[in-house]
Amino acid sequence: MVVRFEQGRVTGYLVESRDLCLLGPDEVVRVAFDRILEISVAKEMFFLGNQKSIFMGVALWEGGLPMDLLPGEGMLELLLGEEISPGK
């Protein structure tokens, strides 16, 4: 996921992977920014199988150079919730 900012405002975003690049991903991705950057990605974008968690990292870039990484080493583990069937 690449989010572009200019003067503190989101000016665009796209989703990249080895196999595809979504230039207008509004159906599967939502981006919001005020003081906190929030990104929502539809589960259909991931091949999760029976996984209970996913790992991710965040990199902030400016002028083509990395400025900060989160976490500084390794990856963040995000636990996935269970699917709830309608009527439960």
PDB file of N, CA, C and O in Angstrom, chain B, residues numbered from 101:
ATOM      1  N   MET B 101       0.850  -1.162   0.000  1.00  0.00           N
ATOM      2  CA  MET B 101       0.000   0.000   0.000  1.00  0.00           C
ATOM      3  C   MET B 101       0.895   1.223   0.000  1.00  0.00           C
ATOM      4  O   MET B 101       1.784   1.344   0.843  1.00  0.00           O
ATOM      5  N   VAL B 102       0.670   2.124  -0.931  1.00  0.00           N
ATOM      6  CA  VAL B 102       1.426   3.370  -1.003  1.00  0.00           C
ATOM      7  C   VAL B 102       0.434   4.523  -0.865  1.00  0.00           C
ATOM      8  O   VAL B 102      -0.510   4.632  -1.647  1.00  0.00           O
ATOM      9  N   VAL B 103       0.652   5.387   0.136  1.00  0.00           N
ATOM     10  CA  VAL B 103      -0.199   6.552   0.352  1.00  0.00           C
ATOM     11  C   VAL B 103       0.675   7.783   0.141  1.00  0.00           C
ATOM     12  O   VAL B 103       1.745   7.904   0.736  1.00  0.00           O
ATOM     13  N   ARG B 104       0.210   8.696  -0.711  1.00  0.00           N
ATOM     14  CA  ARG B 104       0.963   9.921  -0.989  1.00  0.00           C
ATOM     15  C   ARG B 104       0.343  11.098  -0.226  1.00  0.00           C
ATOM     16  O   ARG B 104      -0.878  11.245  -0.155  1.00  0.00           O
ATOM     17  N   PHE B 105       1.232  11.938   0.346  1.00  0.00           N
ATOM     18  CA  PHE B 105       0.823  13.120   1.078  1.00  0.00           C
ATOM     19  C   PHE B 105       1.467  14.351   0.461  1.00  0.00           C
ATOM     20  O   PHE B 105       2.597  14.289  -0.023  1.00  0.00           O
ATOM     21  N   GLU B 106       0.762  15.449   0.477  1.00  0.00           N
ATOM     22  CA  GLU B 106       1.326  16.749   0.145  1.00  0.00           C
ATOM     23  C   GLU B 106       0.734  17.750   1.107  1.00  0.00           C
ATOM     24  O   GLU B 106      -0.486  17.833   1.248  1.00  0.00           O
ATOM     25  N   GLN B 107       1.581  18.510   1.770  1.00  0.00           N
ATOM     26  CA  GLN B 107       1.176  19.525   2.736  1.00  0.00           C
ATOM     27  C   GLN B 107       0.193  18.983   3.778  1.00  0.00           C
ATOM     28  O   GLN B 107      -0.793  19.637   4.117  1.00  0.00           O
ATOM     29  N   GLY B 108       0.483  17.760   4.287  1.00  0.00           N
ATOM     30  CA  GLY B 108      -0.318  17.172   5.355  1.00  0.00           C
ATOM     31  C   GLY B 108      -1.647  16.591   4.922  1.00  0.00           C
ATOM     32  O   GLY B 108      -2.483  16.280   5.771  1.00  0.00           O
ATOM     33  N   ARG B 109      -1.869  16.435   3.616  1.00  0.00           N
ATOM     34  CA  ARG B 109      -3.131  15.874   3.121  1.00  0.00           C
ATOM     35  C   ARG B 109      -2.864  14.681   2.209  1.00  0.00           C
ATOM     36  O   ARG B 109      -1.877  14.656   1.474  1.00  0.00           O
ATOM     37  N   VAL B 110      -3.762  13.687   2.266  1.00  0.00           N
ATOM     38  CA  VAL B 110      -3.656  12.534   1.376  1.00  0.00           C
ATOM     39  C   VAL B 110      -3.997  12.994  -0.035  1.00  0.00           C
ATOM     40  O   VAL B 110      -5.076  13.540  -0.268  1.00  0.00           O
ATOM     41  N   THR B 111      -3.080  12.775  -0.981  1.00  0.00           N
ATOM     42  CA  THR B 111      -3.315  13.169  -2.373  1.00  0.00           C
ATOM     43  C   THR B 111      -3.559  11.968  -3.281  1.00  0.00           C
ATOM     44  O   THR B 111      -3.912  12.138  -4.448  1.00  0.00           O
ATOM     45  N   GLY B 112      -3.375  10.762  -2.761  1.00  0.00           N
ATOM     46  CA  GLY B 112      -3.637   9.560  -3.540  1.00  0.00           C
ATOM     47  C   GLY B 112      -3.085   8.336  -2.851  1.00  0.00           C
ATOM     48  O   GLY B 112      -2.287   8.426  -1.918  1.00  0.00           O
ATOM     49  N   TYR B 113      -3.527   7.186  -3.332  1.00  0.00           N
ATOM     50  CA  TYR B 113      -3.023   5.925  -2.805  1.00  0.00           C
ATOM     51  C   TYR B 113      -3.227   4.838  -3.841  1.00  0.00           C
ATOM     52  O   TYR B 113      -4.079   4.945  -4.722  1.00  0.00           O
ATOM     53  N   LEU B 114      -2.424   3.787  -3.717  1.00  0.00           N
ATOM     54  CA  LEU B 114      -2.542   2.633  -4.589  1.00  0.00           C
ATOM     55  C   LEU B 114      -2.078   1.402  -3.843  1.00  0.00           C
ATOM     56  O   LEU B 114      -1.408   1.489  -2.814  1.00  0.00           O
ATOM     57  N   VAL B 115      -2.450   0.246  -4.385  1.00  0.00           N
ATOM     58  CA  VAL B 115      -2.071  -1.039  -3.791  1.00  0.00           C
ATOM     59  C   VAL B 115      -1.157  -1.737  -4.782  1.00  0.00           C
ATOM     60  O   VAL B 115      -1.497  -1.880  -5.956  1.00  0.00           O
ATOM     61  N   GLU B 116      -0.001  -2.169  -4.309  1.00  0.00           N
ATOM     62  CA  GLU B 116       0.955  -2.881  -5.155  1.00  0.00           C
ATOM     63  C   GLU B 116       1.242  -4.255  -4.560  1.00  0.00           C
ATOM     64  O   GLU B 116       1.291  -4.426  -3.342  1.00  0.00           O
ATOM     65  N   SER B 117       1.428  -5.219  -5.440  1.00  0.00           N
ATOM     66  CA  SER B 117       1.915  -6.531  -5.023  1.00  0.00           C
ATOM     67  C   SER B 117       2.768  -7.065  -6.160  1.00  0.00           C
ATOM     68  O   SER B 117       2.940  -6.400  -7.182  1.00  0.00           O
ATOM     69  N   ARG B 118       3.294  -8.249  -5.985  1.00  0.00           N
ATOM     70  CA  ARG B 118       4.088  -8.847  -7.050  1.00  0.00           C
ATOM     71  C   ARG B 118       3.278  -9.023  -8.327  1.00  0.00           C
ATOM     72  O   ARG B 118       3.811  -8.917  -9.432  1.00  0.00           O
ATOM     73  N   ASP B 119       1.981  -9.293  -8.166  1.00  0.00           N
ATOM     74  CA  ASP B 119       1.158  -9.670  -9.300  1.00  0.00           C
ATOM     75  C   ASP B 119       0.260  -8.570  -9.855  1.00  0.00           C
ATOM     76  O   ASP B 119      -0.238  -8.700 -10.973  1.00  0.00           O
ATOM     77  N   LEU B 120       0.040  -7.492  -9.109  1.00  0.00           N
ATOM     78  CA  LEU B 120      -0.889  -6.479  -9.582  1.00  0.00           C
ATOM     79  C   LEU B 120      -0.605  -5.122  -8.972  1.00  0.00           C
ATOM     80  O   LEU B 120       0.133  -5.003  -7.994  1.00  0.00           O
ATOM     81  N   CYS B 121      -1.208  -4.094  -9.570  1.00  0.00           N
ATOM     82  CA  CYS B 121      -1.153  -2.736  -9.037  1.00  0.00           C
ATOM     83  C   CYS B 121      -2.536  -2.131  -9.235  1.00  0.00           C
ATOM     84  O   CYS B 121      -2.964  -1.921 -10.370  1.00  0.00           O
ATOM     85  N   LEU B 122      -3.240  -1.849  -8.143  1.00  0.00           N
ATOM     86  CA  LEU B 122      -4.560  -1.236  -8.217  1.00  0.00           C
ATOM     87  C   LEU B 122      -4.405   0.276  -8.106  1.00  0.00           C
ATOM     88  O   LEU B 122      -4.052   0.784  -7.041  1.00  0.00           O
ATOM     89  N   LEU B 123      -4.663   1.000  -9.194  1.00  0.00           N
ATOM     90  CA  LEU B 123      -4.503   2.444  -9.186  1.00  0.00           C
ATOM     91  C   LEU B 123      -5.718   3.155  -8.589  1.00  0.00           C
ATOM     92  O   LEU B 123      -5.584   4.255  -8.053  1.00  0.00           O
ATOM     93  N   GLY B 124      -6.895   2.547  -8.673  1.00  0.00           N
ATOM     94  CA  GLY B 124      -8.106   3.113  -8.092  1.00  0.00           C
ATOM     95  C   GLY B 124      -8.765   2.105  -7.176  1.00  0.00           C
ATOM     96  O   GLY B 124      -9.827   1.575  -7.504  1.00  0.00           O
ATOM     97  N   PRO B 125      -8.159   1.830  -6.037  1.00  0.00           N
ATOM     98  CA  PRO B 125      -8.614   0.710  -5.196  1.00  0.00           C
ATOM     99  C   PRO B 125      -9.772   1.060  -4.258  1.00  0.00           C
ATOM    100  O   PRO B 125      -9.907   0.435  -3.206  1.00  0.00           O
ATOM    101  N   ASP B 126     -10.607   2.036  -4.606  1.00  0.00           N
ATOM    102  CA  ASP B 126     -11.645   2.504  -3.692  1.00  0.00           C
ATOM    103  C   ASP B 126     -12.621   1.424  -3.242  1.00  0.00           C
ATOM    104  O   ASP B 126     -13.241   1.567  -2.188  1.00  0.00           O
ATOM    105  N   GLU B 127     -12.776   0.349  -4.007  1.00  0.00           N
ATOM    106  CA  GLU B 127     -13.685  -0.729  -3.632  1.00  0.00           C
ATOM    107  C   GLU B 127     -13.130  -1.604  -2.505  1.00  0.00           C
ATOM    108  O   GLU B 127     -13.901  -2.226  -1.774  1.00  0.00           O
ATOM    109  N   VAL B 128     -11.818  -1.659  -2.356  1.00  0.00           N
ATOM    110  CA  VAL B 128     -11.222  -2.578  -1.384  1.00  0.00           C
ATOM    111  C   VAL B 128     -10.346  -1.891  -0.339  1.00  0.00           C
ATOM    112  O   VAL B 128      -9.903  -2.536   0.611  1.00  0.00           O
ATOM    113  N   VAL B 129     -10.092  -0.602  -0.498  1.00  0.00           N
ATOM    114  CA  VAL B 129      -9.215   0.126   0.422  1.00  0.00           C
ATOM    115  C   VAL B 129      -9.857   1.468   0.789  1.00  0.00           C
ATOM    116  O   VAL B 129     -10.465   2.135  -0.048  1.00  0.00           O
ATOM    117  N   ARG B 130      -9.705   1.841   2.053  1.00  0.00           N
ATOM    118  CA  ARG B 130     -10.126   3.161   2.527  1.00  0.00           C
ATOM    119  C   ARG B 130      -8.941   3.779   3.261  1.00  0.00           C
ATOM    120  O   ARG B 130      -8.252   3.104   4.026  1.00  0.00           O
ATOM    121  N   VAL B 131      -8.711   5.067   3.023  1.00  0.00           N
ATOM    122  CA  VAL B 131      -7.621   5.791   3.674  1.00  0.00           C
ATOM    123  C   VAL B 131      -8.176   7.064   4.297  1.00  0.00           C
ATOM    124  O   VAL B 131      -8.933   7.793   3.656  1.00  0.00           O
ATOM    125  N   ALA B 132      -7.800   7.334   5.554  1.00  0.00           N
ATOM    126  CA  ALA B 132      -8.203   8.564   6.234  1.00  0.00           C
ATOM    127  C   ALA B 132      -6.997   9.102   6.991  1.00  0.00           C
ATOM    128  O   ALA B 132      -6.189   8.338   7.521  1.00  0.00           O
ATOM    129  N   PHE B 133      -6.884  10.432   7.036  1.00  0.00           N
ATOM    130  CA  PHE B 133      -5.769  11.043   7.754  1.00  0.00           C
ATOM    131  C   PHE B 133      -6.191  12.379   8.323  1.00  0.00           C
ATOM    132  O   PHE B 133      -6.728  13.232   7.616  1.00  0.00           O
ATOM    133  N   ASP B 134      -5.943  12.553   9.611  1.00  0.00           N
ATOM    134  CA  ASP B 134      -6.030  13.852  10.267  1.00  0.00           C
ATOM    135  C   ASP B 134      -4.734  13.953  11.047  1.00  0.00           C
ATOM    136  O   ASP B 134      -3.738  14.440  10.512  1.00  0.00           O
ATOM    137  N   ARG B 135      -4.716  13.515  12.275  1.00  0.00           N
ATOM    138  CA  ARG B 135      -3.457  13.396  13.023  1.00  0.00           C
ATOM    139  C   ARG B 135      -2.940  11.969  12.984  1.00  0.00           C
ATOM    140  O   ARG B 135      -1.756  11.727  13.219  1.00  0.00           O
ATOM    141  N   ILE B 136      -3.827  11.020  12.685  1.00  0.00           N
ATOM    142  CA  ILE B 136      -3.500   9.599  12.640  1.00  0.00           C
ATOM    143  C   ILE B 136      -3.850   9.074  11.257  1.00  0.00           C
ATOM    144  O   ILE B 136      -4.918   9.381  10.727  1.00  0.00           O
ATOM    145  N   LEU B 137      -2.956   8.284  10.668  1.00  0.00           N
ATOM    146  CA  LEU B 137      -3.223   7.645   9.390  1.00  0.00           C
ATOM    147  C   LEU B 137      -3.982   6.352   9.643  1.00  0.00           C
ATOM    148  O   LEU B 137      -3.519   5.498  10.400  1.00  0.00           O
ATOM    149  N   GLU B 138      -5.146   6.199   9.014  1.00  0.00           N
ATOM    150  CA  GLU B 138      -5.949   4.984   9.134  1.00  0.00           C
ATOM    151  C   GLU B 138      -6.103   4.371   7.754  1.00  0.00           C
ATOM    152  O   GLU B 138      -6.430   5.059   6.787  1.00  0.00           O
ATOM    153  N   ILE B 139      -5.860   3.059   7.675  1.00  0.00           N
ATOM    154  CA  ILE B 139      -5.981   2.341   6.415  1.00  0.00           C
ATOM    155  C   ILE B 139      -6.807   1.087   6.671  1.00  0.00           C
ATOM    156  O   ILE B 139      -6.527   0.326   7.597  1.00  0.00           O
ATOM    157  N   SER B 140      -7.819   0.880   5.848  1.00  0.00           N
ATOM    158  CA  SER B 140      -8.655  -0.309   5.923  1.00  0.00           C
ATOM    159  C   SER B 140      -8.539  -1.040   4.592  1.00  0.00           C
ATOM    160  O   SER B 140      -8.724  -0.446   3.529  1.00  0.00           O
ATOM    161  N   VAL B 141      -8.229  -2.335   4.658  1.00  0.00           N
ATOM    162  CA  VAL B 141      -8.078  -3.153   3.453  1.00  0.00           C
ATOM    163  C   VAL B 141      -9.034  -4.338   3.571  1.00  0.00           C
ATOM    164  O   VAL B 141      -9.050  -5.024   4.593  1.00  0.00           O
ATOM    165  N   ALA B 142      -9.831  -4.579   2.529  1.00  0.00           N
ATOM    166  CA  ALA B 142     -10.784  -5.692   2.532  1.00  0.00           C
ATOM    167  C   ALA B 142     -10.047  -7.023   2.664  1.00  0.00           C
ATOM    168  O   ALA B 142      -8.986  -7.214   2.070  1.00  0.00           O
ATOM    169  N   LYS B 143     -10.613  -7.936   3.441  1.00  0.00           N
ATOM    170  CA  LYS B 143      -9.997  -9.254   3.641  1.00  0.00           C
ATOM    171  C   LYS B 143      -9.805  -9.999   2.329  1.00  0.00           C
ATOM    172  O   LYS B 143      -8.912 -10.839   2.220  1.00  0.00           O
ATOM    173  N   GLU B 144     -10.631  -9.702   1.333  1.00  0.00           N
ATOM    174  CA  GLU B 144     -10.534 -10.374   0.044  1.00  0.00           C
ATOM    175  C   GLU B 144      -9.209 -10.092  -0.669  1.00  0.00           C
ATOM    176  O   GLU B 144      -8.848 -10.809  -1.602  1.00  0.00           O
ATOM    177  N   MET B 145      -8.496  -9.077  -0.249  1.00  0.00           N
ATOM    178  CA  MET B 145      -7.202  -8.741  -0.851  1.00  0.00           C
ATOM    179  C   MET B 145      -6.091  -9.673  -0.364  1.00  0.00           C
ATOM    180  O   MET B 145      -4.991  -9.665  -0.917  1.00  0.00           O
ATOM    181  N   PHE B 146      -6.368 -10.470   0.658  1.00  0.00           N
ATOM    182  CA  PHE B 146      -5.366 -11.346   1.248  1.00  0.00           C
ATOM    183  C   PHE B 146      -5.740 -12.803   1.031  1.00  0.00           C
ATOM    184  O   PHE B 146      -6.923 -13.145   1.001  1.00  0.00           O
ATOM    185  N   PHE B 147      -4.751 -13.655   0.881  1.00  0.00           N
ATOM    186  CA  PHE B 147      -4.950 -15.101   0.828  1.00  0.00           C
ATOM    187  C   PHE B 147      -4.660 -15.626   2.226  1.00  0.00           C
ATOM    188  O   PHE B 147      -3.534 -16.023   2.525  1.00  0.00           O
ATOM    189  N   LEU B 148      -5.684 -15.628   3.088  1.00  0.00           N
ATOM    190  CA  LEU B 148      -5.476 -15.916   4.504  1.00  0.00           C
ATOM    191  C   LEU B 148      -5.559 -17.388   4.865  1.00  0.00           C
ATOM    192  O   LEU B 148      -4.908 -17.823   5.814  1.00  0.00           O
ATOM    193  N   GLY B 149      -6.342 -18.164   4.134  1.00  0.00           N
ATOM    194  CA  GLY B 149      -6.505 -19.565   4.499  1.00  0.00           C
ATOM    195  C   GLY B 149      -7.002 -19.679   5.928  1.00  0.00           C
ATOM    196  O   GLY B 149      -7.988 -19.038   6.291  1.00  0.00           O
ATOM    197  N   ASN B 150      -6.337 -20.484   6.745  1.00  0.00           N
ATOM    198  CA  ASN B 150      -6.714 -20.658   8.150  1.00  0.00           C
ATOM    199  C   ASN B 150      -5.807 -19.875   9.096  1.00  0.00           C
ATOM    200  O   ASN B 150      -5.740 -20.185  10.286  1.00  0.00           O
ATOM    201  N   GLN B 151      -5.118 -18.874   8.583  1.00  0.00           N
ATOM    202  CA  GLN B 151      -4.194 -18.107   9.415  1.00  0.00           C
ATOM    203  C   GLN B 151      -4.932 -17.393  10.541  1.00  0.00           C
ATOM    204  O   GLN B 151      -6.053 -16.918  10.358  1.00  0.00           O
ATOM    205  N   LYS B 152      -4.304 -17.322  11.687  1.00  0.00           N
ATOM    206  CA  LYS B 152      -4.853 -16.632  12.851  1.00  0.00           C
ATOM    207  C   LYS B 152      -4.261 -15.237  13.018  1.00  0.00           C
ATOM    208  O   LYS B 152      -4.747 -14.442  13.822  1.00  0.00           O
ATOM    209  N   SER B 153      -3.191 -14.941  12.243  1.00  0.00           N
ATOM    210  CA  SER B 153      -2.568 -13.622  12.320  1.00  0.00           C
ATOM    211  C   SER B 153      -1.844 -13.322  11.006  1.00  0.00           C
ATOM    212  O   SER B 153      -1.586 -14.218  10.202  1.00  0.00           O
ATOM    213  N   ILE B 154      -1.526 -12.053  10.809  1.00  0.00           N
ATOM    214  CA  ILE B 154      -0.694 -11.639   9.685  1.00  0.00           C
ATOM    215  C   ILE B 154       0.406 -10.727  10.231  1.00  0.00           C
ATOM    216  O   ILE B 154       0.277 -10.160  11.316  1.00  0.00           O
ATOM    217  N   PHE B 155       1.470 -10.598   9.473  1.00  0.00           N
ATOM    218  CA  PHE B 155       2.599  -9.765   9.885  1.00  0.00           C
ATOM    219  C   PHE B 155       2.742  -8.614   8.900  1.00  0.00           C
ATOM    220  O   PHE B 155       2.553  -8.786   7.696  1.00  0.00           O
ATOM    221  N   MET B 156       3.079  -7.437   9.425  1.00  0.00           N
ATOM    222  CA  MET B 156       3.243  -6.279   8.554  1.00  0.00           C
ATOM    223  C   MET B 156       4.282  -5.325   9.122  1.00  0.00           C
ATOM    224  O   MET B 156       4.642  -5.394  10.297  1.00  0.00           O
ATOM    225  N   GLY B 157       4.748  -4.447   8.274  1.00  0.00           N
ATOM    226  CA  GLY B 157       5.655  -3.382   8.671  1.00  0.00           C
ATOM    227  C   GLY B 157       5.206  -2.109   7.984  1.00  0.00           C
ATOM    228  O   GLY B 157       4.505  -2.155   6.973  1.00  0.00           O
ATOM    229  N   VAL B 158       5.610  -0.971   8.532  1.00  0.00           N
ATOM    230  CA  VAL B 158       5.256   0.333   7.980  1.00  0.00           C
ATOM    231  C   VAL B 158       6.544   1.109   7.745  1.00  0.00           C
ATOM    232  O   VAL B 158       7.404   1.174   8.623  1.00  0.00           O
ATOM    233  N   ALA B 159       6.675   1.696   6.560  1.00  0.00           N
ATOM    234  CA  ALA B 159       7.843   2.523   6.242  1.00  0.00           C
ATOM    235  C   ALA B 159       7.361   3.901   5.787  1.00  0.00           C
ATOM    236  O   ALA B 159       6.476   4.005   4.937  1.00  0.00           O
ATOM    237  N   LEU B 160       7.940   4.942   6.349  1.00  0.00           N
ATOM    238  CA  LEU B 160       7.641   6.310   5.933  1.00  0.00           C
ATOM    239  C   LEU B 160       8.779   6.797   5.047  1.00  0.00           C
ATOM    240  O   LEU B 160       9.946   6.737   5.435  1.00  0.00           O
ATOM    241  N   TRP B 161       8.436   7.279   3.855  1.00  0.00           N
ATOM    242  CA  TRP B 161       9.430   7.726   2.882  1.00  0.00           C
ATOM    243  C   TRP B 161       9.218   9.201   2.568  1.00  0.00           C
ATOM    244  O   TRP B 161       8.089   9.691   2.571  1.00  0.00           O
ATOM    245  N   GLU B 162      10.303   9.897   2.299  1.00  0.00           N
ATOM    246  CA  GLU B 162      10.227  11.292   1.862  1.00  0.00           C
ATOM    247  C   GLU B 162      11.320  11.519   0.833  1.00  0.00           C
ATOM    248  O   GLU B 162      12.486  11.205   1.073  1.00  0.00           O
ATOM    249  N   GLY B 163      10.939  12.064  -0.311  1.00  0.00           N
ATOM    250  CA  GLY B 163      11.910  12.342  -1.363  1.00  0.00           C
ATOM    251  C   GLY B 163      12.634  11.106  -1.851  1.00  0.00           C
ATOM    252  O   GLY B 163      13.801  11.188  -2.234  1.00  0.00           O
ATOM    253  N   GLY B 164      11.959   9.949  -1.845  1.00  0.00           N
ATOM    254  CA  GLY B 164      12.572   8.714  -2.311  1.00  0.00           C
ATOM    255  C   GLY B 164      13.474   8.032  -1.301  1.00  0.00           C
ATOM    256  O   GLY B 164      14.148   7.058  -1.638  1.00  0.00           O
ATOM    257  N   LEU B 165      13.501   8.529  -0.055  1.00  0.00           N
ATOM    258  CA  LEU B 165      14.353   7.941   0.985  1.00  0.00           C
ATOM    259  C   LEU B 165      13.523   7.508   2.184  1.00  0.00           C
ATOM    260  O   LEU B 165      12.591   8.213   2.572  1.00  0.00           O
ATOM    261  N   PRO B 166      13.848   6.346   2.787  1.00  0.00           N
ATOM    262  CA  PRO B 166      13.119   5.924   3.984  1.00  0.00           C
ATOM    263  C   PRO B 166      13.461   6.832   5.168  1.00  0.00           C
ATOM    264  O   PRO B 166      14.633   7.093   5.439  1.00  0.00           O
ATOM    265  N   MET B 167      12.420   7.314   5.876  1.00  0.00           N
ATOM    266  CA  MET B 167      12.611   8.217   7.011  1.00  0.00           C
ATOM    267  C   MET B 167      12.400   7.520   8.359  1.00  0.00           C
ATOM    268  O   MET B 167      13.045   7.865   9.350  1.00  0.00           O
ATOM    269  N   ASP B 168      11.488   6.532   8.387  1.00  0.00           N
ATOM    270  CA  ASP B 168      11.192   5.850   9.646  1.00  0.00           C
ATOM    271  C   ASP B 168      10.565   4.492   9.351  1.00  0.00           C
ATOM    272  O   ASP B 168       9.934   4.302   8.311  1.00  0.00           O
ATOM    273  N   LEU B 169      10.742   3.557  10.268  1.00  0.00           N
ATOM    274  CA  LEU B 169      10.183   2.218  10.154  1.00  0.00           C
ATOM    275  C   LEU B 169       9.440   1.877  11.432  1.00  0.00           C
ATOM    276  O   LEU B 169       9.837   2.290  12.522  1.00  0.00           O
ATOM    277  N   LEU B 170       8.354   1.117  11.291  1.00  0.00           N
ATOM    278  CA  LEU B 170       7.615   0.657  12.451  1.00  0.00           C
ATOM    279  C   LEU B 170       7.301  -0.807  12.260  1.00  0.00           C
ATOM    280  O   LEU B 170       6.642  -1.139  11.275  1.00  0.00           O
ATOM    281  N   PRO B 171       7.714  -1.688  13.108  1.00  0.00           N
ATOM    282  CA  PRO B 171       8.662  -1.472  14.203  1.00  0.00           C
ATOM    283  C   PRO B 171      10.074  -1.276  13.658  1.00  0.00           C
ATOM    284  O   PRO B 171      10.329  -1.517  12.479  1.00  0.00           O
ATOM    285  N   GLY B 172      10.970  -0.847  14.504  1.00  0.00           N
ATOM    286  CA  GLY B 172      12.357  -0.614  14.103  1.00  0.00           C
ATOM    287  C   GLY B 172      13.044  -1.880  13.614  1.00  0.00           C
ATOM    288  O   GLY B 172      13.910  -1.821  12.741  1.00  0.00           O
ATOM    289  N   GLU B 173      12.662  -3.022  14.172  1.00  0.00           N
ATOM    290  CA  GLU B 173      13.197  -4.328  13.763  1.00  0.00           C
ATOM    291  C   GLU B 173      12.059  -5.326  13.724  1.00  0.00           C
ATOM    292  O   GLU B 173      11.135  -5.247  14.534  1.00  0.00           O
ATOM    293  N   GLY B 174      12.114  -6.254  12.803  1.00  0.00           N
ATOM    294  CA  GLY B 174      11.098  -7.301  12.721  1.00  0.00           C
ATOM    295  C   GLY B 174       9.801  -6.804  12.101  1.00  0.00           C
ATOM    296  O   GLY B 174       9.803  -5.865  11.305  1.00  0.00           O
ATOM    297  N   MET B 175       8.696  -7.439  12.471  1.00  0.00           N
ATOM    298  CA  MET B 175       7.384  -7.127  11.917  1.00  0.00           C
ATOM    299  C   MET B 175       6.353  -7.032  13.041  1.00  0.00           C
ATOM    300  O   MET B 175       6.558  -7.569  14.130  1.00  0.00           O
ATOM    301  N   LEU B 176       5.238  -6.343  12.764  1.00  0.00           N
ATOM    302  CA  LEU B 176       4.106  -6.289  13.680  1.00  0.00           C
ATOM    303  C   LEU B 176       3.215  -7.500  13.413  1.00  0.00           C
ATOM    304  O   LEU B 176       2.944  -7.816  12.254  1.00  0.00           O
ATOM    305  N   GLU B 177       2.760  -8.173  14.447  1.00  0.00           N
ATOM    306  CA  GLU B 177       1.825  -9.276  14.279  1.00  0.00           C
ATOM    307  C   GLU B 177       0.423  -8.767  14.581  1.00  0.00           C
ATOM    308  O   GLU B 177       0.165  -8.240  15.663  1.00  0.00           O
ATOM    309  N   LEU B 178      -0.479  -8.927  13.620  1.00  0.00           N
ATOM    310  CA  LEU B 178      -1.873  -8.530  13.801  1.00  0.00           C
ATOM    311  C   LEU B 178      -2.725  -9.789  13.918  1.00  0.00           C
ATOM    312  O   LEU B 178      -2.778 -10.603  12.996  1.00  0.00           O
ATOM    313  N   LEU B 179      -3.395  -9.940  15.067  1.00  0.00           N
ATOM    314  CA  LEU B 179      -4.260 -11.098  15.263  1.00  0.00           C
ATOM    315  C   LEU B 179      -5.562 -10.877  14.512  1.00  0.00           C
ATOM    316  O   LEU B 179      -6.121  -9.781  14.542  1.00  0.00           O
ATOM    317  N   LEU B 180      -6.046 -11.911  13.838  1.00  0.00           N
ATOM    318  CA  LEU B 180      -7.270 -11.835  13.080  1.00  0.00           C
ATOM    319  C   LEU B 180      -8.434 -12.334  13.924  1.00  0.00           C
ATOM    320  O   LEU B 180      -8.321 -13.350  14.611  1.00  0.00           O
ATOM    321  N   GLY B 181      -9.545 -11.623  13.871  1.00  0.00           N
ATOM    322  CA  GLY B 181     -10.731 -12.048  14.600  1.00  0.00           C
ATOM    323  C   GLY B 181     -11.439 -13.180  13.886  1.00  0.00           C
ATOM    324  O   GLY B 181     -11.145 -13.478  12.728  1.00  0.00           O
ATOM    325  N   GLU B 182     -12.356 -13.797  14.567  1.00  0.00           N
ATOM    326  CA  GLU B 182     -13.127 -14.895  13.989  1.00  0.00           C
ATOM    327  C   GLU B 182     -14.296 -14.336  13.189  1.00  0.00           C
ATOM    328  O   GLU B 182     -14.845 -13.287  13.528  1.00  0.00           O
ATOM    329  N   GLU B 183     -14.672 -15.041  12.128  1.00  0.00           N
ATOM    330  CA  GLU B 183     -15.837 -14.679  11.337  1.00  0.00           C
ATOM    331  C   GLU B 183     -17.085 -14.973  12.152  1.00  0.00           C
ATOM    332  O   GLU B 183     -17.160 -15.997  12.831  1.00  0.00           O
ATOM    333  N   ILE B 184     -18.059 -14.086  12.090  1.00  0.00           N
ATOM    334  CA  ILE B 184     -19.318 -14.287  12.785  1.00  0.00           C
ATOM    335  C   ILE B 184     -20.385 -14.502  11.728  1.00  0.00           C
ATOM    336  O   ILE B 184     -20.560 -13.672  10.835  1.00  0.00           O
ATOM    337  N   SER B 185     -21.091 -15.608  11.828  1.00  0.00           N
ATOM    338  CA  SER B 185     -22.145 -15.917  10.863  1.00  0.00           C
ATOM    339  C   SER B 185     -23.378 -15.066  11.170  1.00  0.00           C
ATOM    340  O   SER B 185     -23.668 -14.805  12.337  1.00  0.00           O
ATOM    341  N   PRO B 186     -24.111 -14.628  10.134  1.00  0.00           N
ATOM    342  CA  PRO B 186     -25.353 -13.889  10.377  1.00  0.00           C
ATOM    343  C   PRO B 186     -26.302 -14.734  11.230  1.00  0.00           C
ATOM    344  O   PRO B 186     -26.396 -15.947  11.047  1.00  0.00           O
ATOM    345  N   GLY B 187     -26.983 -14.103  12.134  1.00  0.00           N
ATOM    346  CA  GLY B 187     -27.930 -14.807  12.992  1.00  0.00           C
ATOM    347  C   GLY B 187     -27.331 -15.320  14.286  1.00  0.00           C
ATOM    348  O   GLY B 187     -28.046 -15.911  15.096  1.00  0.00           O
ATOM    349  N   LYS B 188     -26.043 -15.114  14.504  1.00  0.00           N
ATOM    350  CA  LYS B 188     -25.420 -15.568  15.760  1.00  0.00           C
ATOM    351  C   LYS B 188     -25.310 -14.432  16.717  1.00  0.00           C
ATOM    352  O   LYS B 188     -24.814 -14.607  17.830  1.00  0.00           O
TER     353      LYS B 188
END
